[in-house]
Amino acid sequence: MRTLIVACLIHSLIACSDNGKDTTVARDSVQVAVESGLHAELPSPTYEQRQGRHVYVKYCAVCHGTEGKGDGFNAFNLDPKPRDFTDVRYMDAVSDARLMETIIQGGRGVNKSVLMPSWGGRLTTSEQTYVTAYVRSLGKLMESH
């Protein structure tokens, strides 16, 4: 029965993604749910979160990590370290407007790390909104485990 539930969850998560691409976080979430003994269906990501994941993987994951833990490939080169978006306490204290401002202006523009580039000239307003939605979802994903 457990295998059937896992197979159904993985299938539904892959079907919600872009033809099966970039499902690492989804599959990891299912694996954690199974290992934790959770059998409840995980919430499906919204359209904005799915679109934000694509932009995030392309531009943000190299520093912030694919799971948003601040442990991306380039993180070891940075001081201060990139923000951990799975830190629920911090993320609950930050508004979406502040996240958008940080994305648009970069670290220097919001008195954070000067090493974070501004993405306002690179990302459309929709992409900025999508990334904000996706980043916001990372803490919620970790909280459900």
FIRO-693239 format. One record per residue: x, y, z of N, C-alpha, C in turn. Coordinates in Angstrom, 1 decimal. Example, Ala and Ser with C-alpha at 12.3 -4.5 7.8 and 13.67 -1.06 7.14 Angstrom:
REM residues 2
@n_x: 13.2, n_y: -5.7, n_z: 7.8, ca_x: 12.3, ca_y: -4.5, ca_z: 7.8, c_x: 13.2, c_y: -3.3, c_z: 7.8
@n_x: 12.8, n_y: -2.2, n_z: 7.1, ca_x: 13.7, ca_y: -1.1, ca_z: 7.1, c_x: 12.9, c_y: 0.0, c_z: 7.9
//
This chain:
REM residues 145
@n_x: 0.8, n_y: -1.2, n_z: 0.0, ca_x: 0.0, ca_y: 0.0, ca_z: 0.0, c_x: 0.9, c_y: 1.3, c_z: 0.0
@n_x: 1.9, n_y: 1.2, n_z: 0.8, ca_x: 2.8, ca_y: 2.4, ca_z: 0.9, c_x: 3.5, c_y: 2.7, c_z: -0.4
@n_x: 3.9, n_y: 1.7, n_z: -1.2, ca_x: 4.5, ca_y: 1.8, ca_z: -2.5, c_x: 3.5, c_y: 2.5, c_z: -3.4
@n_x: 2.2, n_y: 2.0, n_z: -3.4, ca_x: 1.2, ca_y: 2.6, ca_z: -4.2, c_x: 1.0, c_y: 4.1, c_z: -4.0
@n_x: 0.9, n_y: 4.4, n_z: -2.7, ca_x: 0.8, ca_y: 5.8, ca_z: -2.3, c_x: 1.9, c_y: 6.7, c_z: -2.8
@n_x: 3.2, n_y: 6.2, n_z: -2.6, ca_x: 4.3, ca_y: 6.9, ca_z: -3.1, c_x: 4.3, c_y: 7.0, c_z: -4.6
@n_x: 4.0, n_y: 6.0, n_z: -5.3, ca_x: 3.9, ca_y: 6.0, ca_z: -6.8, c_x: 2.9, c_y: 7.0, c_z: -7.3
@n_x: 1.7, n_y: 7.1, n_z: -6.6, ca_x: 0.7, ca_y: 8.1, ca_z: -7.0, c_x: 1.2, c_y: 9.5, c_z: -6.7
@n_x: 1.8, n_y: 9.7, n_z: -5.6, ca_x: 2.3, ca_y: 11.0, ca_z: -5.3, c_x: 3.4, c_y: 11.5, c_z: -6.3
@n_x: 4.3, n_y: 10.6, n_z: -6.6, ca_x: 5.4, ca_y: 11.0, ca_z: -7.5, c_x: 4.8, c_y: 11.2, c_z: -8.9
@n_x: 3.8, n_y: 10.4, n_z: -9.3, ca_x: 3.2, ca_y: 10.6, ca_z: -10.6, c_x: 2.5, c_y: 11.9, c_z: -10.7
@n_x: 1.7, n_y: 12.3, n_z: -9.6, ca_x: 1.0, ca_y: 13.6, ca_z: -9.6, c_x: 1.9, c_y: 14.7, c_z: -9.6
@n_x: 3.0, n_y: 14.6, n_z: -8.8, ca_x: 4.0, ca_y: 15.7, ca_z: -8.8, c_x: 4.7, c_y: 15.9, c_z: -10.1
@n_x: 5.0, n_y: 14.8, n_z: -10.8, ca_x: 5.7, ca_y: 14.9, ca_z: -12.1, c_x: 4.7, c_y: 15.5, c_z: -13.1
@n_x: 3.5, n_y: 15.1, n_z: -13.0, ca_x: 2.5, ca_y: 15.6, ca_z: -14.0, c_x: 2.3, c_y: 17.1, c_z: -13.8
@n_x: 2.4, n_y: 17.6, n_z: -12.6, ca_x: 2.3, ca_y: 19.1, ca_z: -12.4, c_x: 3.5, c_y: 19.8, c_z: -12.8
@n_x: 4.6, n_y: 19.2, n_z: -13.0, ca_x: 5.8, ca_y: 19.9, ca_z: -13.4, c_x: 5.9, c_y: 20.0, c_z: -14.9
@n_x: 7.0, n_y: 20.6, n_z: -15.4, ca_x: 7.1, ca_y: 20.8, ca_z: -16.8, c_x: 7.6, c_y: 19.6, c_z: -17.5
@n_x: 6.7, n_y: 18.7, n_z: -17.8, ca_x: 7.1, ca_y: 17.4, ca_z: -18.5, c_x: 8.1, c_y: 16.6, c_z: -17.8
@n_x: 8.1, n_y: 16.6, n_z: -16.5, ca_x: 9.0, ca_y: 15.8, ca_z: -15.7, c_x: 10.3, c_y: 16.4, c_z: -15.4
@n_x: 10.6, n_y: 17.6, n_z: -15.8, ca_x: 11.8, ca_y: 18.3, ca_z: -15.6, c_x: 11.8, c_y: 18.9, c_z: -14.2
@n_x: 13.0, n_y: 19.1, n_z: -13.6, ca_x: 13.2, ca_y: 19.8, ca_z: -12.4, c_x: 12.3, c_y: 19.3, c_z: -11.3
@n_x: 12.2, n_y: 18.1, n_z: -11.0, ca_x: 11.3, ca_y: 17.5, ca_z: -10.0, c_x: 12.1, c_y: 17.1, c_z: -8.8
@n_x: 13.4, n_y: 17.5, n_z: -8.7, ca_x: 14.2, ca_y: 17.0, ca_z: -7.5, c_x: 13.6, c_y: 17.4, c_z: -6.2
@n_x: 13.1, n_y: 18.7, n_z: -6.1, ca_x: 12.5, ca_y: 19.1, ca_z: -4.8, c_x: 11.3, c_y: 18.3, c_z: -4.5
@n_x: 10.4, n_y: 18.1, n_z: -5.6, ca_x: 9.2, ca_y: 17.4, ca_z: -5.4, c_x: 9.5, c_y: 15.9, c_z: -5.0
@n_x: 10.4, n_y: 15.3, n_z: -5.7, ca_x: 10.7, ca_y: 13.9, ca_z: -5.3, c_x: 11.3, c_y: 13.8, c_z: -3.9
@n_x: 12.2, n_y: 14.7, n_z: -3.6, ca_x: 12.7, ca_y: 14.7, ca_z: -2.2, c_x: 11.6, c_y: 14.9, c_z: -1.2
@n_x: 10.7, n_y: 15.7, n_z: -1.5, ca_x: 9.6, ca_y: 16.0, ca_z: -0.5, c_x: 8.8, c_y: 14.7, c_z: -0.3
@n_x: 8.5, n_y: 14.0, n_z: -1.4, ca_x: 7.7, ca_y: 12.7, ca_z: -1.3, c_x: 8.5, c_y: 11.7, c_z: -0.5
@n_x: 9.8, n_y: 11.6, n_z: -0.7, ca_x: 10.7, ca_y: 10.7, ca_z: 0.0, c_x: 10.7, c_y: 11.0, c_z: 1.5
@n_x: 10.8, n_y: 12.3, n_z: 1.8, ca_x: 10.8, ca_y: 12.7, ca_z: 3.2, c_x: 9.4, c_y: 12.3, c_z: 3.8
@n_x: 8.3, n_y: 12.6, n_z: 3.1, ca_x: 7.0, ca_y: 12.3, ca_z: 3.6, c_x: 6.9, c_y: 10.8, c_z: 3.9
@n_x: 7.4, n_y: 10.0, n_z: 3.0, ca_x: 7.3, ca_y: 8.5, ca_z: 3.2, c_x: 8.1, c_y: 8.1, c_z: 4.4
@n_x: 9.4, n_y: 8.6, n_z: 4.4, ca_x: 10.2, ca_y: 8.2, ca_z: 5.5, c_x: 9.7, c_y: 8.6, c_z: 6.9
@n_x: 8.9, n_y: 9.7, n_z: 6.9, ca_x: 8.3, ca_y: 10.3, ca_z: 8.1, c_x: 7.1, c_y: 9.5, c_z: 8.5
@n_x: 6.6, n_y: 8.7, n_z: 7.6, ca_x: 5.3, ca_y: 8.0, ca_z: 7.8, c_x: 4.1, c_y: 8.8, c_z: 7.5
@n_x: 4.3, n_y: 9.9, n_z: 6.8, ca_x: 3.2, ca_y: 10.8, ca_z: 6.4, c_x: 2.5, c_y: 10.2, c_z: 5.2
@n_x: 1.2, n_y: 10.1, n_z: 5.2, ca_x: 0.5, ca_y: 9.5, ca_z: 4.0, c_x: -0.4, c_y: 10.5, c_z: 3.4
@n_x: -0.5, n_y: 11.7, n_z: 4.0, ca_x: -1.4, ca_y: 12.8, ca_z: 3.5, c_x: -0.8, c_y: 13.3, c_z: 2.2
@n_x: -1.6, n_y: 13.6, n_z: 1.3, ca_x: -1.1, ca_y: 14.2, ca_z: 0.0, c_x: -0.5, c_y: 15.5, c_z: 0.2
@n_x: 0.6, n_y: 15.7, n_z: -0.4, ca_x: 1.3, ca_y: 17.0, ca_z: -0.3, c_x: 0.5, c_y: 18.1, c_z: -1.2
@n_x: 0.5, n_y: 19.3, n_z: -0.7, ca_x: -0.2, ca_y: 20.3, ca_z: -1.5, c_x: 0.5, c_y: 20.5, c_z: -2.9
@n_x: -0.3, n_y: 20.7, n_z: -3.9, ca_x: 0.3, ca_y: 20.9, ca_z: -5.2, c_x: 0.8, c_y: 22.3, c_z: -5.3
@n_x: 2.0, n_y: 22.5, n_z: -5.9, ca_x: 2.5, ca_y: 23.9, ca_z: -6.1, c_x: 1.5, c_y: 24.7, c_z: -7.0
@n_x: 1.4, n_y: 26.0, n_z: -6.7, ca_x: 0.6, ca_y: 26.9, ca_z: -7.6, c_x: 1.3, c_y: 27.1, c_z: -8.9
@n_x: 0.6, n_y: 27.7, n_z: -9.8, ca_x: 1.2, ca_y: 28.0, ca_z: -11.1, c_x: 2.4, c_y: 29.0, c_z: -10.9
@n_x: 2.2, n_y: 30.0, n_z: -10.0, ca_x: 3.3, ca_y: 30.9, ca_z: -9.7, c_x: 4.5, c_y: 30.3, c_z: -9.2
@n_x: 4.3, n_y: 29.3, n_z: -8.2, ca_x: 5.4, ca_y: 28.6, ca_z: -7.6, c_x: 6.2, c_y: 27.7, c_z: -8.7
@n_x: 5.4, n_y: 27.1, n_z: -9.5, ca_x: 6.1, ca_y: 26.3, ca_z: -10.6, c_x: 6.9, c_y: 27.1, c_z: -11.5
@n_x: 6.3, n_y: 28.3, n_z: -11.9, ca_x: 7.1, ca_y: 29.2, ca_z: -12.8, c_x: 8.3, c_y: 29.8, c_z: -12.1
@n_x: 8.1, n_y: 30.1, n_z: -10.8, ca_x: 9.2, ca_y: 30.6, ca_z: -10.0, c_x: 10.3, c_y: 29.7, c_z: -9.8
@n_x: 10.0, n_y: 28.4, n_z: -9.7, ca_x: 11.0, ca_y: 27.4, ca_z: -9.6, c_x: 12.0, c_y: 27.4, c_z: -10.8
@n_x: 11.4, n_y: 27.5, n_z: -12.0, ca_x: 12.2, ca_y: 27.6, ca_z: -13.2, c_x: 13.2, c_y: 28.7, c_z: -13.2
@n_x: 12.7, n_y: 29.9, n_z: -12.8, ca_x: 13.6, ca_y: 31.1, ca_z: -12.7, c_x: 14.6, c_y: 31.0, c_z: -11.6
@n_x: 14.1, n_y: 30.5, n_z: -10.5, ca_x: 15.0, ca_y: 30.3, ca_z: -9.3, c_x: 16.2, c_y: 29.3, c_z: -9.6
@n_x: 15.9, n_y: 28.2, n_z: -10.3, ca_x: 16.9, ca_y: 27.3, ca_z: -10.6, c_x: 17.9, c_y: 27.9, c_z: -11.6
@n_x: 17.5, n_y: 28.7, n_z: -12.5, ca_x: 18.3, ca_y: 29.3, ca_z: -13.4, c_x: 19.2, c_y: 30.4, c_z: -12.8
@n_x: 18.7, n_y: 31.2, n_z: -11.9, ca_x: 19.4, ca_y: 32.4, ca_z: -11.5, c_x: 19.8, c_y: 32.4, c_z: -10.0
@n_x: 19.1, n_y: 31.7, n_z: -9.2, ca_x: 19.3, ca_y: 31.8, ca_z: -7.7, c_x: 20.0, c_y: 30.6, c_z: -7.1
@n_x: 19.7, n_y: 29.4, n_z: -7.6, ca_x: 20.2, ca_y: 28.2, ca_z: -7.0, c_x: 21.7, c_y: 28.0, c_z: -6.8
@n_x: 22.4, n_y: 28.7, n_z: -7.7, ca_x: 23.9, ca_y: 28.6, ca_z: -7.6, c_x: 24.4, c_y: 29.1, c_z: -6.3
@n_x: 23.7, n_y: 30.0, n_z: -5.7, ca_x: 24.1, ca_y: 30.5, ca_z: -4.4, c_x: 23.2, c_y: 30.0, c_z: -3.3
@n_x: 21.9, n_y: 30.1, n_z: -3.5, ca_x: 21.0, ca_y: 29.8, ca_z: -2.4, c_x: 20.7, c_y: 28.3, c_z: -2.3
@n_x: 21.1, n_y: 27.5, n_z: -3.3, ca_x: 20.9, ca_y: 26.1, ca_z: -3.3, c_x: 19.6, c_y: 25.7, c_z: -3.9
@n_x: 19.5, n_y: 24.4, n_z: -4.4, ca_x: 18.3, ca_y: 24.0, ca_z: -5.1, c_x: 17.1, c_y: 23.9, c_z: -4.1
@n_x: 17.4, n_y: 23.6, n_z: -2.9, ca_x: 16.3, ca_y: 23.5, ca_z: -1.9, c_x: 16.2, c_y: 24.8, c_z: -1.1
@n_x: 17.0, n_y: 25.9, n_z: -1.4, ca_x: 16.8, ca_y: 27.2, ca_z: -0.7, c_x: 17.5, c_y: 27.3, c_z: 0.6
@n_x: 18.4, n_y: 26.3, n_z: 0.9, ca_x: 19.0, ca_y: 26.3, ca_z: 2.2, c_x: 20.3, c_y: 27.2, c_z: 2.4
@n_x: 20.6, n_y: 28.0, n_z: 1.3, ca_x: 21.8, ca_y: 28.8, ca_z: 1.3, c_x: 23.1, c_y: 28.0, c_z: 1.1
@n_x: 23.0, n_y: 26.9, n_z: 0.5, ca_x: 24.1, ca_y: 26.0, ca_z: 0.4, c_x: 24.4, c_y: 25.7, c_z: -1.1
@n_x: 24.2, n_y: 26.6, n_z: -2.0, ca_x: 24.4, ca_y: 26.4, ca_z: -3.4, c_x: 25.9, c_y: 26.2, c_z: -3.7
@n_x: 26.2, n_y: 25.8, n_z: -4.9, ca_x: 27.5, ca_y: 25.6, ca_z: -5.4, c_x: 28.5, c_y: 26.7, c_z: -5.1
@n_x: 28.1, n_y: 27.9, n_z: -5.2, ca_x: 28.9, ca_y: 29.1, ca_z: -5.0, c_x: 28.9, c_y: 29.6, c_z: -3.6
@n_x: 28.1, n_y: 29.0, n_z: -2.7, ca_x: 27.9, ca_y: 29.6, ca_z: -1.4, c_x: 29.2, c_y: 29.6, c_z: -0.6
@n_x: 30.1, n_y: 28.6, n_z: -0.8, ca_x: 31.3, ca_y: 28.5, ca_z: 0.0, c_x: 32.2, c_y: 29.6, c_z: -0.3
@n_x: 32.1, n_y: 30.3, n_z: -1.4, ca_x: 32.9, ca_y: 31.5, ca_z: -1.8, c_x: 32.4, c_y: 32.8, c_z: -1.2
@n_x: 31.2, n_y: 32.8, n_z: -0.6, ca_x: 30.6, ca_y: 34.0, ca_z: -0.2, c_x: 30.6, c_y: 34.2, c_z: 1.3
@n_x: 30.8, n_y: 35.5, n_z: 1.6, ca_x: 30.8, ca_y: 35.9, ca_z: 3.0, c_x: 30.2, c_y: 37.3, c_z: 3.1
@n_x: 29.0, n_y: 37.5, n_z: 3.6, ca_x: 28.2, ca_y: 36.5, ca_z: 4.3, c_x: 27.6, c_y: 35.4, c_z: 3.4
@n_x: 27.2, n_y: 34.3, n_z: 4.0, ca_x: 26.5, ca_y: 33.2, ca_z: 3.3, c_x: 25.2, c_y: 33.6, c_z: 2.8
@n_x: 24.7, n_y: 33.0, n_z: 1.7, ca_x: 23.4, ca_y: 33.3, ca_z: 1.2, c_x: 22.3, c_y: 33.0, c_z: 2.2
@n_x: 21.2, n_y: 33.7, n_z: 2.1, ca_x: 20.0, ca_y: 33.5, ca_z: 3.0, c_x: 19.5, c_y: 32.1, c_z: 2.8
@n_x: 19.1, n_y: 31.5, n_z: 3.9, ca_x: 18.4, ca_y: 30.2, ca_z: 4.0, c_x: 16.9, c_y: 30.4, c_z: 3.9
@n_x: 16.3, n_y: 30.1, n_z: 2.8, ca_x: 14.9, ca_y: 30.4, ca_z: 2.7, c_x: 14.0, c_y: 29.4, c_z: 3.4
@n_x: 14.6, n_y: 28.3, n_z: 3.9, ca_x: 13.8, ca_y: 27.4, ca_z: 4.7, c_x: 13.8, c_y: 27.7, c_z: 6.2
@n_x: 14.4, n_y: 28.8, n_z: 6.6, ca_x: 14.3, ca_y: 29.3, ca_z: 7.9, c_x: 13.0, c_y: 30.0, c_z: 8.1
@n_x: 12.0, n_y: 29.2, n_z: 8.6, ca_x: 10.6, ca_y: 29.6, ca_z: 8.7, c_x: 10.5, c_y: 30.9, c_z: 9.6
@n_x: 11.2, n_y: 31.0, n_z: 10.7, ca_x: 11.1, ca_y: 32.1, ca_z: 11.5, c_x: 11.5, c_y: 33.4, c_z: 10.8
@n_x: 12.6, n_y: 33.4, n_z: 10.1, ca_x: 13.0, ca_y: 34.6, ca_z: 9.3, c_x: 12.0, c_y: 34.9, c_z: 8.2
@n_x: 11.6, n_y: 33.8, n_z: 7.5, ca_x: 10.8, ca_y: 34.1, ca_z: 6.3, c_x: 9.4, c_y: 34.6, c_z: 6.7
@n_x: 8.9, n_y: 34.2, n_z: 7.8, ca_x: 7.6, ca_y: 34.7, ca_z: 8.3, c_x: 7.7, c_y: 36.2, c_z: 8.7
@n_x: 8.9, n_y: 36.6, n_z: 9.0, ca_x: 9.1, ca_y: 38.0, ca_z: 9.4, c_x: 9.3, c_y: 38.9, c_z: 8.2
@n_x: 9.5, n_y: 38.4, n_z: 7.0, ca_x: 9.8, ca_y: 39.2, ca_z: 5.9, c_x: 8.6, c_y: 39.2, c_z: 5.0
@n_x: 8.2, n_y: 40.4, n_z: 4.5, ca_x: 7.0, ca_y: 40.5, ca_z: 3.6, c_x: 7.4, c_y: 40.2, c_z: 2.2
@n_x: 6.4, n_y: 39.9, n_z: 1.4, ca_x: 6.6, ca_y: 39.6, ca_z: 0.0, c_x: 7.2, c_y: 40.9, c_z: -0.7
@n_x: 6.7, n_y: 42.1, n_z: -0.2, ca_x: 7.2, ca_y: 43.3, ca_z: -0.8, c_x: 8.7, c_y: 43.4, c_z: -0.6
@n_x: 9.2, n_y: 43.0, n_z: 0.6, ca_x: 10.6, ca_y: 43.1, ca_z: 0.9, c_x: 11.4, c_y: 42.1, c_z: 0.1
@n_x: 10.8, n_y: 40.9, n_z: -0.1, ca_x: 11.5, ca_y: 39.9, ca_z: -1.0, c_x: 11.6, c_y: 40.4, c_z: -2.4
@n_x: 10.6, n_y: 41.0, n_z: -2.9, ca_x: 10.6, ca_y: 41.6, ca_z: -4.2, c_x: 11.6, c_y: 42.7, c_z: -4.3
@n_x: 11.7, n_y: 43.5, n_z: -3.3, ca_x: 12.6, ca_y: 44.6, ca_z: -3.3, c_x: 14.1, c_y: 44.1, c_z: -3.3
@n_x: 14.3, n_y: 43.0, n_z: -2.6, ca_x: 15.6, ca_y: 42.4, ca_z: -2.6, c_x: 16.0, c_y: 41.8, c_z: -3.9
@n_x: 15.0, n_y: 41.2, n_z: -4.6, ca_x: 15.3, ca_y: 40.6, ca_z: -5.9, c_x: 15.6, c_y: 41.7, c_z: -6.9
@n_x: 14.8, n_y: 42.8, n_z: -6.9, ca_x: 14.9, ca_y: 43.8, ca_z: -7.8, c_x: 16.2, c_y: 44.6, c_z: -7.6
@n_x: 16.5, n_y: 45.0, n_z: -6.4, ca_x: 17.6, ca_y: 45.9, ca_z: -6.1, c_x: 18.9, c_y: 45.1, c_z: -5.7
@n_x: 18.8, n_y: 43.9, n_z: -5.4, ca_x: 20.0, ca_y: 43.1, ca_z: -5.0, c_x: 20.4, c_y: 43.5, c_z: -3.6
@n_x: 21.4, n_y: 42.8, n_z: -3.1, ca_x: 21.8, ca_y: 43.0, ca_z: -1.7, c_x: 22.2, c_y: 44.4, c_z: -1.3
@n_x: 22.9, n_y: 45.0, n_z: -2.2, ca_x: 23.3, ca_y: 46.4, ca_z: -1.9, c_x: 22.2, c_y: 47.4, c_z: -1.7
@n_x: 21.1, n_y: 47.2, n_z: -2.5, ca_x: 20.0, ca_y: 48.1, ca_z: -2.5, c_x: 19.1, c_y: 48.0, c_z: -1.2
@n_x: 19.3, n_y: 46.9, n_z: -0.5, ca_x: 18.5, ca_y: 46.7, ca_z: 0.7, c_x: 19.4, c_y: 46.5, c_z: 2.0
@n_x: 20.6, n_y: 47.0, n_z: 1.9, ca_x: 21.6, ca_y: 46.9, ca_z: 3.0, c_x: 21.8, c_y: 45.5, c_z: 3.5
@n_x: 21.9, n_y: 44.6, n_z: 2.5, ca_x: 22.3, ca_y: 43.2, ca_z: 2.8, c_x: 23.7, c_y: 43.0, c_z: 2.0
@n_x: 24.0, n_y: 41.8, n_z: 1.7, ca_x: 25.2, ca_y: 41.5, ca_z: 1.1, c_x: 25.4, c_y: 42.1, c_z: -0.3
@n_x: 26.5, n_y: 42.8, n_z: -0.5, ca_x: 26.7, ca_y: 43.5, ca_z: -1.8, c_x: 27.0, c_y: 42.4, c_z: -2.9
@n_x: 27.2, n_y: 41.2, n_z: -2.5, ca_x: 27.5, ca_y: 40.1, ca_z: -3.4, c_x: 26.3, c_y: 39.6, c_z: -4.2
@n_x: 25.1, n_y: 39.9, n_z: -3.6, ca_x: 23.9, ca_y: 39.5, ca_z: -4.4, c_x: 23.6, c_y: 40.5, c_z: -5.4
@n_x: 23.5, n_y: 40.1, n_z: -6.7, ca_x: 23.2, ca_y: 41.0, ca_z: -7.8, c_x: 21.8, c_y: 41.5, c_z: -7.8
@n_x: 21.5, n_y: 42.6, n_z: -8.4, ca_x: 20.2, ca_y: 43.0, ca_z: -8.6, c_x: 19.6, c_y: 42.3, c_z: -9.9
@n_x: 18.4, n_y: 41.9, n_z: -9.8, ca_x: 17.8, ca_y: 41.2, ca_z: -10.9, c_x: 16.7, c_y: 42.0, c_z: -11.5
@n_x: 16.5, n_y: 43.2, n_z: -11.1, ca_x: 15.4, ca_y: 44.1, ca_z: -11.6, c_x: 15.5, c_y: 44.3, c_z: -13.1
@n_x: 16.7, n_y: 44.5, n_z: -13.6, ca_x: 16.9, ca_y: 44.7, ca_z: -15.1, c_x: 16.9, c_y: 43.4, c_z: -15.9
@n_x: 17.0, n_y: 42.3, n_z: -15.2, ca_x: 17.1, ca_y: 41.0, ca_z: -15.9, c_x: 15.7, c_y: 40.3, c_z: -15.9
@n_x: 15.0, n_y: 40.3, n_z: -14.8, ca_x: 13.8, ca_y: 39.6, ca_z: -14.7, c_x: 12.6, c_y: 40.5, c_z: -14.9
@n_x: 11.5, n_y: 40.0, n_z: -15.6, ca_x: 10.3, ca_y: 40.7, ca_z: -15.8, c_x: 9.6, c_y: 40.8, c_z: -14.4
@n_x: 8.6, n_y: 41.7, n_z: -14.4, ca_x: 7.8, ca_y: 41.8, ca_z: -13.1, c_x: 7.1, c_y: 40.5, c_z: -12.8
@n_x: 6.7, n_y: 39.8, n_z: -13.8, ca_x: 6.0, ca_y: 38.5, ca_z: -13.6, c_x: 7.0, c_y: 37.5, c_z: -13.0
@n_x: 8.2, n_y: 37.4, n_z: -13.6, ca_x: 9.3, ca_y: 36.5, ca_z: -13.1, c_x: 9.6, c_y: 36.9, c_z: -11.6
@n_x: 9.7, n_y: 38.1, n_z: -11.3, ca_x: 10.0, ca_y: 38.5, ca_z: -9.9, c_x: 8.9, c_y: 38.0, c_z: -9.0
@n_x: 7.7, n_y: 38.2, n_z: -9.4, ca_x: 6.6, ca_y: 37.7, ca_z: -8.6, c_x: 6.6, c_y: 36.2, c_z: -8.4
@n_x: 6.9, n_y: 35.5, n_z: -9.5, ca_x: 7.0, ca_y: 34.0, ca_z: -9.5, c_x: 8.1, c_y: 33.5, c_z: -8.5
@n_x: 9.3, n_y: 34.2, n_z: -8.6, ca_x: 10.4, ca_y: 33.8, ca_z: -7.7, c_x: 10.0, c_y: 34.0, c_z: -6.3
@n_x: 9.4, n_y: 35.2, n_z: -6.0, ca_x: 8.9, ca_y: 35.5, ca_z: -4.6, c_x: 8.0, c_y: 34.4, c_z: -4.1
@n_x: 7.0, n_y: 33.9, n_z: -5.0, ca_x: 6.1, ca_y: 32.9, ca_z: -4.6, c_x: 6.8, c_y: 31.6, c_z: -4.3
@n_x: 7.8, n_y: 31.3, n_z: -5.2, ca_x: 8.6, ca_y: 30.0, ca_z: -5.0, c_x: 9.4, c_y: 30.1, c_z: -3.7
@n_x: 10.1, n_y: 31.2, n_z: -3.5, ca_x: 11.0, ca_y: 31.3, ca_z: -2.3, c_x: 10.1, c_y: 31.2, c_z: -1.1
@n_x: 9.0, n_y: 31.8, n_z: -1.1, ca_x: 8.1, ca_y: 31.8, ca_z: 0.0, c_x: 7.6, c_y: 30.3, c_z: 0.3
@n_x: 7.5, n_y: 29.5, n_z: -0.7, ca_x: 7.0, ca_y: 28.1, ca_z: -0.6, c_x: 8.1, c_y: 27.2, c_z: 0.0
@n_x: 9.3, n_y: 27.6, n_z: -0.1, ca_x: 10.4, ca_y: 26.7, ca_z: 0.4, c_x: 10.3, c_y: 26.5, c_z: 1.9
@n_x: 10.1, n_y: 27.5, n_z: 2.6, ca_x: 9.9, ca_y: 27.4, ca_z: 4.1, c_x: 8.7, c_y: 26.6, c_z: 4.5
@n_x: 7.6, n_y: 26.7, n_z: 3.7, ca_x: 6.4, ca_y: 26.0, ca_z: 4.0, c_x: 6.6, c_y: 24.5, c_z: 3.7
@n_x: 7.4, n_y: 24.2, n_z: 2.7, ca_x: 7.7, ca_y: 22.8, ca_z: 2.4, c_x: 8.5, c_y: 22.1, c_z: 3.5
@n_x: 9.5, n_y: 22.8, n_z: 4.0, ca_x: 10.3, ca_y: 22.3, ca_z: 5.1, c_x: 9.4, c_y: 22.2, c_z: 6.4
@n_x: 8.5, n_y: 23.1, n_z: 6.6, ca_x: 7.7, ca_y: 23.2, ca_z: 7.8, c_x: 6.8, c_y: 21.9, c_z: 7.9
@n_x: 6.3, n_y: 21.5, n_z: 6.7, ca_x: 5.4, ca_y: 20.3, ca_z: 6.6, c_x: 6.1, c_y: 19.0, c_z: 7.0
@n_x: 7.4, n_y: 19.0, n_z: 7.0, ca_x: 8.1, ca_y: 17.8, ca_z: 7.3, c_x: 8.4, c_y: 17.7, c_z: 8.8
//
